[in-house]
Amino acid sequence: MPTTDDATATQPPRIPTGQELYDQIMAHVEPELTTEGLKTLEDKYKGETPEQFTERKQRYAQAFDRYDQAYSGYLATLQSQVNRFRQASVDQVEMEDRANENDMLQSLSKNFL
């Protein structure tokens, strides 16, 4: 019985669009910076002071640092999934090739007997 990893290795990993990926990560880091959140910033911070603006900029800079870390983690995970899928695909082709060779050898062996 295949394990979950074996079963998922035979399916190519789903790769989200750039916006989907950005929003997925940023929603956990700083929801204000998702593509939907960005649309509300002007109204939300209309009356902020220069000090508040500076503080918000620093918070956003930290958010992008955390985003970069999470994105790197995503890429590492995706690379691992791609490698597993590639190996599972090669293994599947090799098994099919062996089965075809065995069928051919059995057929040839019957013809010689």
MIKE-263797 format. One line per 3 residues: number of its first residue (from 1); their letters; for each residue x, y, z of N, C-alpha, C. Coordinates in steps of 0.001 Angstrom, whole numbers. Each point is the difference from the previous one (the first is absolute). Last residue first. Layout:
BEGIN
NUM) a) X:Y:Z:X:Y:Z:X:Y:Z; ...
***
This chain:
BEGIN
113) lfn) 9899:-22375:-28446:-301:-1322:550:-909:-762:-869; 1330:4557:-785:1150:-878:-194:-260:-1415:508; -3206:3542:480:195:-250:-1429:1158:-949:-256
110) ksl) -954:1512:4418:-1060:-915:-460:201:-355:-1472; 2840:3231:1883:323:-1313:542:-1053:-1031:-420; -666:4504:-1116:1097:-565:-777:325:-1414:476
107) sql) -3168:2393:2468:-529:-267:-1333:1068:-650:-879; 1261:1497:4241:-873:-1176:126:-567:-393:-1358; 2539:3927:201:854:-1170:216:-836:-1270:125
104) mdn) -2268:4111:-293:649:-298:-1259:874:-1260:124; -2036:1674:3885:-1027:-521:-907:628:-422:-1326; 2793:2145:3080:-344:-1342:462:-1052:-635:-906
101) ena) 1138:4470:-823:1120:-887:-347:-304:-1437:414; -3059:3326:1284:-46:-212:-1448:1105:-952:-452; 7:1310:4501:-1165:-859:-258:-105:-296:-1498
98) rde) 3288:3046:1351:341:-1369:424:-1144:-968:-287; -799:4551:-769:961:-510:-979:391:-1436:335; -2707:2329:3052:-760:-317:-1211:917:-605:-1061
95) mev) 2036:1553:3907:-823:-1180:294:-801:-419:-1230; 2515:3978:-300:878:-1175:66:-796:-1274:269; -2285:4101:119:392:-327:-1380:893:-1235:-15
92) qdv) -1188:1675:4209:-1182:-531:-690:350:-413:-1423; 3306:2191:2572:-244:-1352:520:-1174:-656:-736; 886:4505:-949:1050:-856:-555:-213:-1442:444
89) saq) -2839:3163:1891:-280:-130:-1436:1014:-917:-666; 640:1137:4510:-1140:-912:-121:-348:-220:-1477; 3320:3167:979:473:-1352:291:-1125:-1013:-140
86) rfr) -1115:4536:-510:885:-416:-1085:468:-1448:226; -2501:2004:3412:-836:-271:-1166:851:-508:-1163; 2231:1407:3886:-736:-1241:260:-854:-386:-1207
83) nvq) 2240:4132:-219:960:-1106:-41:-692:-1342:230; -2566:3893:475:339:-209:-1407:970:-1172:-134; -1081:1398:4332:-1158:-638:-631:283:-309:-1473
80) sql) 3253:2425:2379:-75:-1368:513:-1159:-756:-653; 397:4547:-922:1092:-728:-636:-9:-1461:431; -3030:2885:2111:-393:-255:-1378:1083:-800:-723
77) tal) 951:1469:4337:-1028:-1040:26:-422:-374:-1415; 2939:3594:462:682:-1235:397:-984:-1172:11; -1740:4305:-795:799:-471:-1138:725:-1311:315
74) ygs) -2388:2133:3484:-917:-531:-1013:785:-571:-1181; 2426:2257:3290:-480:-1290:491:-942:-665:-987; 1387:4353:-926:1132:-921:-145:-377:-1396:471
71) yaq) -3120:3368:720:89:-302:-1429:1151:-968:-271; -503:1723:4338:-1066:-963:-292:38:-422:-1468; 2976:3367:1337:348:-1259:666:-1032:-1083:-324
68) dyr) -868:4345:-1532:1130:-582:-732:419:-1335:605; -3287:2498:2276:-529:-534:-1256:1120:-699:-781; 1188:2360:3821:-641:-1272:360:-587:-673:-1248
65) dfa) 1814:4249:-631:1078:-919:398:-575:-1375:349; -3019:3441:-867:604:-499:-1237:1200:-896:277; -2114:2058:3650:-933:-947:-620:604:-565:-1287
62) qay) 2280:3429:2225:128:-1268:730:-906:-1069:-618; -406:4271:-1731:1331:-514:-347:237:-1339:699; -3907:2365:1105:-90:-604:-1334:1346:-578:-437
59) rqk) -173:2399:4011:-776:-1235:156:-101:-734:-1341; 1973:4217:-22:885:-968:658:-707:-1343:170; -2529:3566:-1682:1016:-405:-981:946:-1042:587
56) ret) -3106:1995:2874:-663:-939:-911:988:-498:-1062; 1460:3348:2946:-194:-1257:734:-621:-1067:-907; 408:4329:-1724:1329:-605:149:-106:-1348:706
53) fqe) -3918:2554:-311:385:-490:-1323:1358:-711:63; -1530:2185:3813:-767:-1219:-215:361:-631:-1350; 1863:4154:971:564:-1014:898:-706:-1346:-182
50) pte) -1641:3797:-2346:1269:-470:-558:650:-1073:879; -5272:246:397:1092:967:179:1273:-535:-668; -5258:-1179:-1484:1130:-387:843:1088:1077:13
47) gky) -4643:-459:-2215:380:1045:943:1218:-337:844; -1723:-3017:-3476:-147:1350:-539:531:1067:961; -266:-5149:-199:1050:811:628:-19:1450:-475
44) kde) -3267:-3242:-1513:249:-423:1371:990:922:717; -989:495:-4690:-1086:463:867:292:-296:1468; 3151:-1566:-3116:-98:1453:-119:-1084:563:917
41) ltk) 629:-4785:-389:989:720:809:-160:1515:-50; -2426:-3807:-2320:-646:738:1089:958:910:769; 1199:-3029:-3679:-1032:896:-526:-609:888:1088
38) lge) 3157:-3543:934:648:1201:-542:-1017:1029:-486; -1364:-4369:1457:294:926:1084:618:1295:-486; -776:-3569:-3038:-1267:628:419:244:1041:1092
35) ttl) 3672:-2498:-1482:-471:836:-1106:-1334:672:337; 3119:-979:4100:-523:-864:-1063:-534:900:-1111; 1770:1643:4220:825:37:-1207:-420:-1020:-1059
32) epe) -1990:512:4437:-155:1290:-674:732:35:-1338; 352:-3779:3047:-1179:24:-882:-216:1335:-727; 4337:-2567:1901:-553:1356:189:-1176:158:-958
29) vha) 1871:-4427:912:1061:895:473:-561:1381:347; -2616:-3560:-1903:474:-466:1309:1005:975:616; -1726:798:-4313:-1174:-32:887:395:-442:1400
26) miq) 3147:-72:-3605:-144:1299:656:-1210:43:926; 849:-3934:-2621:1071:239:977:-266:1276:780; -3024:-1048:-3418:-3:-1079:998:1035:271:1081
23) dyl) -153:2925:-3734:-1104:216:940:-57:-1077:1084; 3227:-451:-3444:275:1211:784:-1089:189:1055; -697:-3431:-3092:1074:-325:932:307:1184:908
20) eqg) -3120:657:-3440:-527:-941:991:1057:-309:1057; 1319:2636:-3657:-874:738:912:-563:-915:1075; 2631:-1967:-3400:797:892:837:-847:743:1010
17) tpi) -1943:-4610:-1537:449:1184:-730:822:858:955; 23:-5159:1130:-954:1108:-78:548:1127:-874; 819:-5386:-105:763:1231:143:-982:1158:-155
14) rpp) -5:-5583:1249:-772:1151:-478:820:1246:262; 2117:-5016:-885:-407:977:1015:-793:1139:-644; -158:-4990:-2055:877:1177:1:-460:993:1055
11) qta) -645:-5286:554:-722:1161:-505:945:1204:-17; 1332:-4174:1734:-382:-294:-1372:-816:1130:-622; 1439:33:4559:1178:141:-859:-348:-258:-1453
8) tad) -3114:-594:3600:96:1384:-460:1194:213:-910; -674:-4291:1882:-1177:348:-788:100:1417:-539; 3359:-1566:2924:62:-710:-1277:-1164:404:-897
5) dtt) 71:1699:4379:1053:610:-798:103:-664:-1360; -2960:-1840:3126:-511:1272:-504:1042:675:-877; 577:-5157:124:-179:998:1045:-556:1264:-621
2) pm) -907:-5023:-1991:858:1172:-52:-280:934:1173; -399:-5474:-176:-845:1180:0:890:1243:0
***
